[in-house]
Amino acid sequence: MADTESARWFPTWTPTTADRVAPEERLPWPQTLIAGFQHVVAMFGSTVLAPIIMGFDPNVSVLFSGLGTLIFFLVVGGRVPSYLGSSFSFIAVVIAATAYSGAGPNPNIATALGGIVAAGVLYLAIGLVVVRAGHRWIETLMPPVVTGGIVAAIGLNLAPIAVKGISASDFDRVIGLVTIVSVGVAAVYAPGVLRRIPVLIGGFVGYVAYAVGAGVFGQAKAIDFSGLAAAPWLGAPQFTTPVFSGSAIALIAPVAIILVAENLGHIKAIGAMTGRNLDGFVGRAFVGDGLATILSGFCGGTGVTTYAENMGVMAVTKIYSTLVFVVAGVIAVLLGFSPKFGAAILTIPGPVIGGLSVVIFGLITATAGRIWVEHKVDFSETKNLITTAAAVIAGAGDLTLRFGGFTLGGIGTATFGAILLYALLNRRPAEPVDPAAKISPLP
Protein backbone atom coordinates (compact mmCIF):
# COMPACT_ATOMS: atom_id res chain seq x y z
CA MET A 1 0.00 0.00 0.00
CA ALA A 2 2.85 2.37 0.87
CA ASP A 3 4.57 1.55 -2.44
CA THR A 4 1.36 2.34 -4.33
CA GLU A 5 1.02 5.65 -2.48
CA SER A 6 4.64 6.67 -3.19
CA ALA A 7 4.18 5.85 -6.89
CA ARG A 8 1.29 8.30 -7.19
CA TRP A 9 2.06 11.88 -8.30
CA PHE A 10 -0.28 13.31 -5.64
CA PRO A 11 -0.83 11.78 -2.22
CA THR A 12 -4.24 10.75 -0.94
CA TRP A 13 -4.90 13.32 1.78
CA THR A 14 -6.28 11.63 4.89
CA PRO A 15 -8.72 13.64 7.06
CA THR A 16 -7.51 14.26 10.60
CA THR A 17 -8.25 16.40 13.63
CA ALA A 18 -4.91 15.76 15.36
CA ASP A 19 -2.77 18.59 16.73
CA ARG A 20 0.01 17.70 14.28
CA VAL A 21 -1.03 17.47 10.63
CA ALA A 22 1.33 15.77 8.14
CA PRO A 23 1.77 16.97 4.52
CA GLU A 24 -0.39 14.10 3.21
CA GLU A 25 -3.16 14.77 5.76
CA ARG A 26 -5.82 17.47 5.87
CA LEU A 27 -7.96 19.19 8.45
CA PRO A 28 -11.74 19.59 8.00
CA TRP A 29 -12.32 22.14 5.25
CA PRO A 30 -13.37 25.07 7.48
CA GLN A 31 -10.14 24.71 9.45
CA THR A 32 -8.16 24.30 6.23
CA LEU A 33 -9.57 27.59 4.94
CA ILE A 34 -8.60 29.37 8.17
CA ALA A 35 -5.11 27.89 8.08
CA GLY A 36 -4.70 28.96 4.46
CA PHE A 37 -5.73 32.54 5.26
CA GLN A 38 -3.22 32.55 8.11
CA HIS A 39 -0.44 31.79 5.61
CA VAL A 40 -1.62 34.65 3.39
CA VAL A 41 -1.31 37.01 6.36
CA ALA A 42 2.15 35.63 7.14
CA MET A 43 3.48 36.21 3.63
CA PHE A 44 1.65 39.51 3.17
CA GLY A 45 4.13 41.95 4.70
CA SER A 46 7.20 40.72 2.87
CA THR A 47 5.70 39.68 -0.45
CA VAL A 48 4.04 43.11 -0.78
CA LEU A 49 7.05 45.05 0.52
CA ALA A 50 9.44 43.64 -2.09
CA PRO A 51 7.53 44.86 -5.18
CA ILE A 52 6.97 48.30 -3.62
CA ILE A 53 10.71 48.71 -2.99
CA MET A 54 11.39 47.81 -6.63
CA GLY A 55 8.55 49.94 -8.01
CA PHE A 56 6.45 46.99 -9.19
CA ASP A 57 2.66 46.73 -9.12
CA PRO A 58 1.79 44.95 -5.82
CA ASN A 59 -1.43 43.54 -7.31
CA VAL A 60 0.49 41.76 -10.05
CA SER A 61 3.13 40.49 -7.65
CA VAL A 62 0.59 39.11 -5.18
CA LEU A 63 -1.37 37.53 -8.03
CA PHE A 64 1.69 35.69 -9.29
CA SER A 65 2.81 34.70 -5.82
CA GLY A 66 -0.52 32.87 -5.60
CA LEU A 67 -0.22 31.36 -9.07
CA GLY A 68 3.40 30.48 -8.39
CA THR A 69 2.40 28.65 -5.21
CA LEU A 70 -0.16 26.63 -7.17
CA ILE A 71 2.42 25.82 -9.88
CA PHE A 72 4.88 24.71 -7.21
CA PHE A 73 2.20 22.51 -5.64
CA LEU A 74 1.50 20.82 -8.97
CA VAL A 75 5.15 20.25 -9.89
CA VAL A 76 6.10 18.70 -6.53
CA GLY A 77 2.91 16.65 -6.55
CA GLY A 78 1.62 18.18 -3.33
CA ARG A 79 4.47 16.61 -1.37
CA VAL A 80 6.37 19.75 -0.19
CA PRO A 81 4.45 22.33 1.89
CA SER A 82 5.66 25.75 0.72
CA TYR A 83 4.42 29.20 -0.26
CA LEU A 84 6.16 31.17 -3.01
CA GLY A 85 6.44 34.92 -2.42
CA SER A 86 8.38 37.85 -3.84
CA SER A 87 12.10 37.26 -3.45
CA PHE A 88 14.20 39.96 -1.81
CA SER A 89 17.25 38.61 -3.62
CA PHE A 90 16.13 40.47 -6.75
CA ILE A 91 15.88 43.92 -5.15
CA ALA A 92 19.48 45.10 -5.47
CA VAL A 93 19.97 43.91 -9.05
CA VAL A 94 16.59 45.18 -10.24
CA ILE A 95 17.26 48.63 -8.80
CA ALA A 96 20.72 48.64 -10.40
CA ALA A 97 19.45 47.44 -13.79
CA THR A 98 16.61 49.99 -13.93
CA ALA A 99 18.27 52.94 -12.15
CA TYR A 100 15.10 53.13 -10.04
CA SER A 101 14.87 56.23 -7.86
CA GLY A 102 13.01 54.46 -5.06
CA ALA A 103 9.65 56.25 -5.27
CA GLY A 104 6.54 55.53 -7.33
CA PRO A 105 6.18 53.10 -10.24
CA ASN A 106 9.41 51.89 -11.82
CA PRO A 107 9.50 53.39 -15.37
CA ASN A 108 11.95 50.71 -16.55
CA ILE A 109 10.12 47.72 -15.16
CA ALA A 110 10.06 45.98 -18.58
CA THR A 111 13.86 45.83 -18.62
CA ALA A 112 13.91 44.27 -15.17
CA LEU A 113 11.31 41.70 -16.22
CA GLY A 114 13.57 40.43 -19.01
CA GLY A 115 16.26 39.74 -16.42
CA ILE A 116 13.76 38.06 -14.08
CA VAL A 117 12.62 35.75 -16.88
CA ALA A 118 16.27 34.91 -17.62
CA ALA A 119 16.85 34.11 -13.95
CA GLY A 120 13.80 31.83 -14.04
CA VAL A 121 15.11 30.04 -17.12
CA LEU A 122 18.50 29.48 -15.47
CA TYR A 123 16.76 28.29 -12.31
CA LEU A 124 14.62 25.90 -14.35
CA ALA A 125 17.68 24.53 -16.15
CA ILE A 126 19.44 23.88 -12.83
CA GLY A 127 16.31 22.15 -11.57
CA LEU A 128 16.18 19.84 -14.59
CA VAL A 129 19.83 18.91 -14.08
CA VAL A 130 19.14 18.17 -10.41
CA VAL A 131 16.17 15.98 -11.35
CA ARG A 132 18.53 13.86 -13.46
CA ALA A 133 21.78 14.05 -11.47
CA GLY A 134 20.74 14.76 -7.87
CA HIS A 135 21.53 17.79 -5.72
CA ARG A 136 24.84 16.84 -4.08
CA TRP A 137 26.86 18.73 -6.69
CA ILE A 138 25.15 21.96 -5.62
CA GLU A 139 26.28 21.47 -2.03
CA THR A 140 29.82 20.87 -3.29
CA LEU A 141 29.79 23.95 -5.53
CA MET A 142 28.12 26.20 -2.97
CA PRO A 143 28.96 25.09 0.59
CA PRO A 144 27.65 27.15 3.53
CA VAL A 145 30.70 29.43 3.60
CA VAL A 146 29.95 30.50 0.01
CA THR A 147 26.18 30.86 0.33
CA GLY A 148 26.58 32.77 3.59
CA GLY A 149 29.02 35.19 1.98
CA ILE A 150 26.70 35.79 -0.95
CA VAL A 151 23.70 36.38 1.30
CA ALA A 152 25.68 38.86 3.42
CA ALA A 153 26.78 40.68 0.26
CA ILE A 154 23.17 41.07 -0.86
CA GLY A 155 22.03 42.53 2.46
CA LEU A 156 24.92 44.99 2.69
CA ASN A 157 24.51 46.03 -0.94
CA LEU A 158 20.96 47.13 -0.10
CA ALA A 159 21.88 49.04 3.08
CA PRO A 160 22.22 52.51 1.46
CA ILE A 161 18.74 52.20 -0.08
CA ALA A 162 17.14 51.45 3.28
CA VAL A 163 18.91 54.28 5.09
CA LYS A 164 18.03 56.75 2.33
CA GLY A 165 14.36 55.80 2.72
CA ILE A 166 14.20 57.22 6.26
CA SER A 167 16.62 60.14 5.90
CA ALA A 168 14.66 62.82 4.02
CA SER A 169 13.68 64.74 7.18
CA ASP A 170 13.70 64.51 10.97
CA PHE A 171 10.08 63.39 10.89
CA ASP A 172 10.92 60.62 8.40
CA ARG A 173 13.73 59.43 10.67
CA VAL A 174 11.36 59.31 13.65
CA ILE A 175 8.76 57.33 11.70
CA GLY A 176 11.43 55.00 10.40
CA LEU A 177 12.73 54.32 13.91
CA VAL A 178 9.18 53.82 15.27
CA THR A 179 8.58 51.27 12.53
CA ILE A 180 11.86 49.45 13.21
CA VAL A 181 11.24 49.25 16.96
CA SER A 182 7.65 48.10 16.41
CA VAL A 183 8.81 45.23 14.20
CA GLY A 184 11.29 44.15 16.88
CA VAL A 185 8.77 44.38 19.71
CA ALA A 186 6.18 42.41 17.73
CA ALA A 187 8.73 39.74 16.82
CA VAL A 188 9.72 39.23 20.46
CA TYR A 189 6.64 40.03 22.54
CA ALA A 190 3.55 39.49 20.35
CA PRO A 191 1.40 36.52 21.43
CA GLY A 192 1.11 33.28 19.47
CA VAL A 193 0.94 33.39 15.71
CA LEU A 194 1.08 37.21 15.71
CA ARG A 195 4.78 36.81 16.43
CA ARG A 196 5.12 35.37 12.92
CA ILE A 197 3.94 38.59 11.21
CA PRO A 198 6.13 41.31 12.76
CA VAL A 199 6.61 43.10 9.43
CA LEU A 200 2.86 43.51 9.04
CA ILE A 201 2.42 44.70 12.64
CA GLY A 202 5.38 47.08 12.49
CA GLY A 203 4.16 48.50 9.20
CA PHE A 204 0.72 49.12 10.69
CA VAL A 205 2.16 50.93 13.73
CA GLY A 206 4.40 53.06 11.52
CA TYR A 207 1.46 53.85 9.23
CA VAL A 208 -0.66 55.05 12.17
CA ALA A 209 2.23 57.08 13.59
CA TYR A 210 2.78 58.79 10.24
CA ALA A 211 -0.95 59.46 9.78
CA VAL A 212 -1.17 61.10 13.22
CA GLY A 213 2.04 63.10 12.81
CA ALA A 214 1.17 64.31 9.33
CA GLY A 215 -2.60 64.71 9.57
CA VAL A 216 -2.92 65.98 13.14
CA PHE A 217 0.36 67.77 13.82
CA GLY A 218 1.22 68.79 10.25
CA GLN A 219 4.75 67.36 10.31
CA ALA A 220 4.54 66.08 6.71
CA LYS A 221 2.21 65.79 3.76
CA ALA A 222 -0.95 63.93 4.77
CA ILE A 223 -1.68 60.53 3.26
CA ASP A 224 -3.68 60.84 0.05
CA PHE A 225 -6.63 58.42 0.03
CA SER A 226 -8.20 59.69 -3.21
CA GLY A 227 -6.75 56.82 -5.23
CA LEU A 228 -8.07 54.30 -2.74
CA ALA A 229 -11.55 55.77 -2.85
CA ALA A 230 -11.63 55.76 -6.64
CA ALA A 231 -10.30 52.20 -7.09
CA PRO A 232 -12.88 49.47 -7.78
CA TRP A 233 -13.06 46.36 -5.64
CA LEU A 234 -12.63 44.02 -8.61
CA GLY A 235 -10.64 44.43 -11.82
CA ALA A 236 -7.74 42.97 -13.79
CA PRO A 237 -4.24 44.15 -12.82
CA GLN A 238 -2.05 45.92 -15.36
CA PHE A 239 0.37 43.42 -16.87
CA THR A 240 3.71 44.42 -18.39
CA THR A 241 5.60 42.71 -21.22
CA PRO A 242 9.31 42.10 -20.60
CA VAL A 243 12.09 43.68 -22.67
CA PHE A 244 15.25 41.61 -22.97
CA SER A 245 18.45 43.60 -22.45
CA GLY A 246 21.84 41.92 -22.32
CA SER A 247 23.12 44.14 -19.53
CA ALA A 248 20.00 43.65 -17.40
CA ILE A 249 20.11 39.89 -17.91
CA ALA A 250 23.78 39.83 -16.88
CA LEU A 251 22.88 41.67 -13.68
CA ILE A 252 19.72 39.81 -12.72
CA ALA A 253 20.05 36.22 -14.00
CA PRO A 254 22.78 35.21 -11.47
CA VAL A 255 20.19 35.64 -8.70
CA ALA A 256 19.04 32.14 -9.70
CA ILE A 257 22.10 30.79 -7.90
CA ILE A 258 20.96 32.46 -4.69
CA LEU A 259 17.45 31.05 -5.10
CA VAL A 260 18.90 27.56 -5.55
CA ALA A 261 20.84 27.77 -2.29
CA GLU A 262 17.87 29.35 -0.50
CA ASN A 263 15.35 26.80 -1.72
CA LEU A 264 17.67 23.89 -0.91
CA GLY A 265 18.00 25.13 2.65
CA HIS A 266 14.25 25.62 2.98
CA ILE A 267 13.46 22.11 1.75
CA LYS A 268 15.92 20.57 4.19
CA ALA A 269 14.37 22.63 7.00
CA ILE A 270 10.86 21.55 6.02
CA GLY A 271 12.02 17.94 5.88
CA ALA A 272 13.34 18.24 9.43
CA MET A 273 10.09 19.83 10.66
CA THR A 274 7.84 17.24 9.02
CA GLY A 275 10.01 14.21 9.69
CA ARG A 276 10.12 13.47 5.95
CA ASN A 277 13.12 12.96 3.69
CA LEU A 278 12.35 15.47 0.93
CA ASP A 279 15.72 15.25 -0.87
CA GLY A 280 14.06 13.42 -3.75
CA PHE A 281 11.88 16.48 -4.43
CA VAL A 282 14.68 19.08 -4.54
CA GLY A 283 14.93 19.05 -8.34
CA ARG A 284 11.18 19.27 -8.80
CA ALA A 285 11.04 22.12 -6.27
CA PHE A 286 13.65 24.03 -8.31
CA VAL A 287 11.66 23.37 -11.49
CA GLY A 288 8.42 24.58 -9.89
CA ASP A 289 10.07 27.74 -8.55
CA GLY A 290 11.77 28.38 -11.89
CA LEU A 291 8.51 28.02 -13.85
CA ALA A 292 6.72 30.31 -11.39
CA THR A 293 9.44 32.97 -11.76
CA ILE A 294 9.31 32.76 -15.57
CA LEU A 295 5.53 33.19 -15.62
CA SER A 296 5.69 36.08 -13.16
CA GLY A 297 8.42 37.82 -15.13
CA PHE A 298 6.55 37.51 -18.41
CA CYS A 299 3.52 39.27 -16.93
CA GLY A 300 4.99 42.02 -14.75
CA GLY A 301 5.58 40.30 -11.40
CA THR A 302 8.66 39.81 -9.27
CA GLY A 303 10.81 36.70 -9.05
CA VAL A 304 9.52 34.29 -6.40
CA THR A 305 10.98 31.93 -3.83
CA THR A 306 9.90 29.71 -0.95
CA TYR A 307 9.07 31.79 2.11
CA ALA A 308 10.61 31.49 5.56
CA GLU A 309 7.64 33.35 7.09
CA ASN A 310 5.31 30.55 6.11
CA MET A 311 7.77 27.97 7.40
CA GLY A 312 7.58 29.82 10.72
CA VAL A 313 3.80 29.48 10.76
CA MET A 314 4.13 25.74 10.14
CA ALA A 315 6.63 25.45 12.99
CA VAL A 316 4.20 27.19 15.37
CA THR A 317 0.96 25.51 14.29
CA LYS A 318 2.33 22.03 13.41
CA ILE A 319 0.01 22.07 10.39
CA TYR A 320 2.00 20.86 7.36
CA SER A 321 -0.87 19.85 5.08
CA THR A 322 -0.01 20.89 1.52
CA LEU A 323 -3.70 21.56 0.80
CA VAL A 324 -3.43 24.59 3.11
CA PHE A 325 -1.11 26.18 0.54
CA VAL A 326 -3.61 25.59 -2.25
CA VAL A 327 -6.08 27.67 -0.23
CA ALA A 328 -3.43 30.33 0.40
CA GLY A 329 -2.56 30.48 -3.30
CA VAL A 330 -6.20 30.91 -4.33
CA ILE A 331 -6.71 33.72 -1.79
CA ALA A 332 -3.61 35.52 -3.10
CA VAL A 333 -4.92 35.24 -6.67
CA LEU A 334 -8.22 36.80 -5.60
CA LEU A 335 -6.36 39.69 -3.91
CA GLY A 336 -4.44 40.24 -7.13
CA PHE A 337 -7.72 40.98 -8.91
CA SER A 338 -8.69 43.72 -6.44
CA PRO A 339 -7.51 47.22 -7.48
CA LYS A 340 -8.79 48.44 -4.12
CA PHE A 341 -6.20 46.21 -2.43
CA GLY A 342 -3.39 47.59 -4.61
CA ALA A 343 -4.46 51.19 -4.03
CA ALA A 344 -4.44 50.60 -0.26
CA ILE A 345 -0.88 49.28 -0.44
CA LEU A 346 0.26 52.35 -2.38
CA THR A 347 -0.87 54.66 0.44
CA ILE A 348 1.91 53.34 2.70
CA PRO A 349 4.19 56.33 3.45
CA GLY A 350 7.80 56.32 2.26
CA PRO A 351 9.48 56.39 5.71
CA VAL A 352 7.41 53.39 6.80
CA ILE A 353 8.69 51.46 3.78
CA GLY A 354 12.18 52.71 4.63
CA GLY A 355 11.93 51.50 8.22
CA LEU A 356 10.71 48.08 7.11
CA SER A 357 13.55 47.97 4.58
CA VAL A 358 16.13 48.57 7.31
CA VAL A 359 14.81 45.54 9.19
CA ILE A 360 14.39 43.28 6.15
CA PHE A 361 17.77 44.08 4.60
CA GLY A 362 19.40 43.72 7.99
CA LEU A 363 17.78 40.33 8.44
CA ILE A 364 19.10 39.25 5.06
CA THR A 365 22.60 40.13 6.21
CA ALA A 366 22.10 38.47 9.59
CA THR A 367 20.92 35.31 7.85
CA ALA A 368 24.46 34.86 6.61
CA GLY A 369 25.66 34.61 10.20
CA ARG A 370 22.96 32.06 10.93
CA ILE A 371 24.09 29.96 7.95
CA TRP A 372 27.69 30.01 9.15
CA VAL A 373 26.81 29.20 12.76
CA GLU A 374 24.34 26.39 11.97
CA HIS A 375 26.83 24.73 9.62
CA LYS A 376 29.79 25.35 11.95
CA VAL A 377 31.85 27.15 9.31
CA ASP A 378 35.44 27.36 10.56
CA PHE A 379 36.79 30.86 9.93
CA SER A 380 40.20 29.86 11.21
CA GLU A 381 40.47 28.17 7.80
CA THR A 382 42.16 30.66 5.48
CA LYS A 383 40.11 29.62 2.44
CA ASN A 384 36.85 30.31 4.30
CA LEU A 385 38.01 33.65 5.63
CA ILE A 386 39.29 34.99 2.31
CA THR A 387 36.27 33.77 0.33
CA THR A 388 33.88 35.47 2.73
CA ALA A 389 35.92 38.67 2.97
CA ALA A 390 36.14 39.11 -0.79
CA ALA A 391 32.47 38.34 -1.43
CA VAL A 392 31.13 40.63 1.31
CA ILE A 393 33.22 43.65 0.32
CA ALA A 394 32.55 43.17 -3.40
CA GLY A 395 28.81 43.14 -2.74
CA ALA A 396 28.75 45.90 -0.13
CA GLY A 397 30.89 48.19 -2.30
CA ASP A 398 28.92 47.24 -5.44
CA LEU A 399 32.05 46.20 -7.35
CA THR A 400 31.06 46.28 -11.03
CA LEU A 401 33.07 44.44 -13.68
CA ARG A 402 32.84 45.23 -17.39
CA PHE A 403 33.97 42.95 -20.19
CA GLY A 404 33.25 44.75 -23.45
CA GLY A 405 29.47 45.07 -23.60
CA PHE A 406 28.99 42.70 -20.67
CA THR A 407 28.47 44.24 -17.22
CA LEU A 408 28.46 42.30 -13.96
CA GLY A 409 27.10 44.24 -10.96
CA GLY A 410 28.18 43.98 -7.33
CA ILE A 411 25.85 41.10 -6.46
CA GLY A 412 26.89 39.13 -9.53
CA THR A 413 30.55 39.81 -8.83
CA ALA A 414 30.14 38.64 -5.24
CA THR A 415 28.20 35.53 -6.31
CA PHE A 416 30.49 34.28 -9.04
CA GLY A 417 33.57 35.54 -7.22
CA ALA A 418 32.76 33.57 -4.08
CA ILE A 419 32.05 30.38 -6.04
CA LEU A 420 35.19 30.60 -8.18
CA LEU A 421 37.48 31.78 -5.38
CA TYR A 422 36.41 29.00 -3.04
CA ALA A 423 36.79 26.41 -5.80
CA LEU A 424 40.33 27.69 -6.40
CA LEU A 425 41.33 27.81 -2.74
CA ASN A 426 39.70 24.47 -1.93
CA ARG A 427 41.85 22.51 -4.40
CA ARG A 428 44.70 22.11 -1.93
CA PRO A 429 44.43 18.86 0.06
CA ALA A 430 43.77 19.23 3.76
CA GLU A 431 46.90 19.04 5.87
CA PRO A 432 47.89 19.87 9.43
CA VAL A 433 48.50 23.59 9.78
CA ASP A 434 49.99 25.58 12.61
CA PRO A 435 47.04 27.65 13.99
CA ALA A 436 49.35 30.62 14.43
CA ALA A 437 50.02 30.62 10.69
CA LYS A 438 46.38 31.02 9.75
CA ILE A 439 45.02 34.41 8.86
CA SER A 440 43.29 36.09 11.78
CA PRO A 441 40.35 38.49 11.37
CA LEU A 442 42.10 40.92 13.72
CA PRO A 443 45.61 42.46 13.41
N, C-alpha and C positions, 0 to 999 in steps of 0.2 A: 504494500500500500504506500509506504514511504517512497519507494522507487518510482511508482506511478506519479505521485505528487511532485517529486523533484523533476520529472520529465516534462511536466506541464509548463507552458510559458507563464501563465498566471497561477497563483495558488488558489485554493478553495478556502475563502475566508470563513472561519468558524465563529459563530456568535458566542460572546462571553460577557459576563458582568464582573469578572475578576478585577482586582486592583491593578494588576500588571497585564497589559494587553500586548501580545506578540505581533510582529508584522503581518502574519498570516491569519490573525484573528480580527474580529470587529466588535465594537460595542453596539447596542441597540441604536437605530438610526437617529433618534433625537439627540442622544449623547454624542454620536459621531458628528452631527452637524455643529454642535456646540464646540467640540474639540477642534474641528476644522476652522471655525471662526476665530478661535483662540490663536491658532497658528497665523492667520491673516494679521491679527493685531500684533503678534510678535515680530513679523517681518516688516510691518508697515513703516516704522520709523526709518529704518536703514534703506529699504528698497525704494522709498520715496525720496529720501535725502540724496542718494547718489545721483539720480537724474537731475535734480534741481541744481546741484553743485556743478554739473556739466552743461547745464542749459538745455536739457532734454525735456520733452513733454512728459509729465508724470503719469498722465492717463495712459499713454502708449506703453510706458515702461512697466506699469502695474499690469496692464493687459497681457503683455508678453512674459511677465514673470509667472502669471497664472497659466498661460498656454505652455510655457517652458516646463512648468511643473508637471503638467499633464503629459507632455512629450516624454519627459524623463520617466514618469511612471510607466508609460507604455513600453519604452525601450528596455527598462530593467525588469519588465514583467511583474511589476508590483511587489518586488522583493526587497527594495531598499527604500526605507522611509526618509524622504528628503523633500525640502522645498527649494526651488530655484528663485533667487532674487537678484536684484541689480548688484553687480560686482564692483566693489570699490577699487579693485586693481586697475580698472580702466581709467580712473579719474585723471591721474597725472598725465598719461599719454594722450588722452582725448583733449585735455586743455592745451597741451603743447602742440598737438597737431592742428588745432583749430584757432589758436591764439585767442581763446575765449577770455573775455574781460571779467567774468565772474558774476554778472548781473543780467537778468532777463533771458530771453530765448537765445540759444547759440545760433548765430547766423551761418555758421559753417558746419552745421550738424551733418549734412550729407557727406562731407569729406570724412568725418569721424566714422560714419556708418560703414563706409567702404573698408576701413581698417578693422572695425568690429567683425564684419563678415569674414574678412581674411583670418582673423584670430579664431573664429569659429571653425573655419575650414581646417586650419592647422590642428586645432583641438580634436576635431573629428578624425583627422588622419592618424593622430597619435592614438586615439581610442581604437581605431580599427587594427592598428599594429598590436596594441595590447590584447585585443580579443584573440589574435592569432598567436602571439608570442608570450603572453603573460606580462605582469607588471614589475618584475624584479629588476629589469634593466633601468627602469625609471628611478628606483631607489639607489641604484649604483651611480647613475648619472647625476642625480640631485639628492645627495644625502642631507640630513638635517642641517649641517653647517652651511651648506649652500642655500637651501630654501630659506633658512632663517636670515641669512645675509640679504637675500633678495627682498624679503618681506620688510626688513628694517629699512632698506633703501627706498622702497615705495613710500612708507610712512613719512620718512624724513624729507623726501622730495616734495611732499604735499604740505609740509609745515608752513612755508611762507603764505600759501593760499589761505589757510585757516586763520593765521594771525591777521592777515590783511582784512579778513571779513569782519573782525571786531575792532578795528583800529581807526575807523573814520572819524569818530568823535568820542568825547568822554562818556556820553550816554550810551553809545554803542558798546564801549568797553564794559560798562556796568552790566548791560543786558547780556553780553557774552559771558561774563563771569557768573551771573545769576544762572544762566542756562547750564554752564559747566558744572557748577556746584549742585544744581538740582538733579542732573544726571547721576552724579556720584552718590548723592543721598538716596535717590530712588534705587540705585543698584545695590546699595548696602542695607538700607533700612526698610524698604517697601515690603509689605507682607505678601507671602505666597507667590503666585504666578506674576503679580505686578512687578516683582523684582526682575523678571525676564524682559520687560519692556522699558528700561530706563531712558532710552533715547526718546521714546514717545512721551513719557512723563516729563522729562526735562524740557523738551520742546514746547509742551503745553504751558509749563510754568514760565518759560522765557517769553512765550507769546503773550500771556496775560500781563506779565511785567512790562513788556513793551507797550501794550495797548493802554495800560494805566498811565505810564510815564508820558506817552505821546498824546493820548487823547484827553487826559485829565490835567496833567501838569505842563503840557506843551513843550516837552523836551525834544521832540522830533516830529516829523511828518506823520500824521495819523494814518492808520491802516485804511486802505481804500477797499471797500466792500462792494463797489459798483459792479465789478466784473462777476462777483459771486452771485449777486442778485439777478443779473441778466442771464446767467448761464442756465440752460435747461437741465433737467434731471437726467434725461436720456439722450444719447446722440453718439455718433461714431467719432472716434478720435481722429486727429489729423496725422496721417501717415506721411513718411518722408522716404524718397528713393535714394539709395546710396550712390555716391560718386567715388570711383576708385582712383586714388592717387598713390603713386609709388612711395612718396615720402611719408604719407599718413600710414600706409600699410606697414612700412618699415618700422614706424614708431609703435604702432598699436598691436600688430600681429604677435610679437613676442610675449604679450600678456598671457597667451595660451599656455605657456610653460608654467606661469604662476598658478593658473587655474588647475593644471594637472596636479601640481604638488598639493594645492589646497584641497581639491576633491579627494585625492588619495588619503590625506590625513582625516578628512571628514568620514569617509567610508570606514576606515579602520576604527574611528571613535564610535561610530554607530554600531559596528560589529561588536565592540566591547560592551556597549550599553545593552544591546539586545541579546547577547550571548549567542550570536550567529557568526559563522565564518563567511564574510561577504567578499573575500578576495576574488572569487570567481566572477563577481559582477563588476569589478573595477573597470574593465574595458567597456562594457555596456554602459556604465555610468558616464564615462568620458564621451562616448558616442551620443548619449542622450543630451548631455550638457552642450556638446558641440553643435548638435542640430538645433537646440533651443536658441543658442547664441546666433547662429546663422539666420534663423527665421526672424529673430528680434532685430538684428542689424539690417535686414532687407526692408523692414517696415518702419524703422524710426525709433526702435527701442535700444536699451543699453545691453551690454554683454551680461550674461547671468552666470551664477554659480550656486552651489549648495550653501545653505545658510546656517551659520553657527547659532543664531538666535533661536531658530526652530529646533535645533538639536538641544538647546537649553530647556525648551518647553518639554521636550520628550523626557529629558533627564528628571525634571520635576514631577511630571504627571505619570510617568511610567506607561504612557500610551504610545505604542510604536506602530499601531495599525496603519498600513499604507493607504487604506481607504480614506483616512482622515485628510491626507494630502490631496486626494481627488476633490474633496469638498473645498479645501482651502484654495485650490487652483480655480475652481469654478467661481468662487466668491470674488477672487481677484479679477477674473475676466469680466464679471458684472460691474465691478468698480471702474474698470477701464472704459466702459461704455457710459459713464456718467460725467458729462462736462462739469456738472456742479461740484463733483468731487475734485476734479483737476483745478477748478477755479479756487476752491477753498485752500488747496495746497499752495497755490501761488500767492496767497495773502500772507504767508509766513514772512516776517520781517528779516532783512539781511543779517543783522547781528545775531539773531537766534540761529540762523543757518550757520553763521560763523562759529558760534559757541559749540554747536553740535559737531561741526567739522573739527574743532580742536580736539574734542574727545575721541571721535571716530578715528582720525588720523593718528592720534597718539596711541590708541588701542592697536592699530595696525602695527605700529613700531614696536609696541610692547609684546605683541604676539611673537615677534622674533625671539625675544628673551624666553618666552614660554617654550618655544620649539627647542631651543638650545638646552634648557634645563630638563625638560621631559625626556630628551634623548641623550642626556648626559654628554653633551659635546665638550671635549677636552680642549680648552683654549691654551693649555701649556704646549700643545702640538703646534709647531710653527706653521704648518700648512693650513690649519684651521684659522689661526690668528690672522695670517696674511690674506687669505681668501675673504674673510669677513671684513677686514679693514678696507681692502680695496673696493669691495662691492658697496659698502655703506657710504663711503666718501664719494664714489662715482655717482651714486644715486642722489645723495643729499646735495651735492654740488651741481647736479644736472650736467654731468660731463657728456657732451655731444660729440660724436665722431662722424666725419664726413668722408666718404669714399666716392669721388666723382659726384654723380647725381644721387647717391644713396646716403641717407642721413639716419644715424642711430642715436636716439635721445638718451637721457640719463638713465631711465629705467631699463631700456634695452641694453645699454652699455653695462650696467650693473648685473643684469641677468646673464647675458652671454659671457661677460667677463668672469663672473663667479664660477660658472660651469667650466669654462675653459681653463681658468687658473687652477682650480682645484684638481681637474683632470691632469694637468701638468705636474703639479706639486705632489700628487698622490701616486705617481709612477714609481717613486723610490721605495724599495722594500722596507718594511718596518725593521728597526734595529735598536738595540739599547742606546739611549742617548743620555748624556749627563744633563740633569735638569737645569743646572746653572748655565748651560750653553743655549738653552731655548730662549726665544725672544720673549721678553716680558712686556705686558701692556703698560708698565710704568718705567720711567728712567731709573 
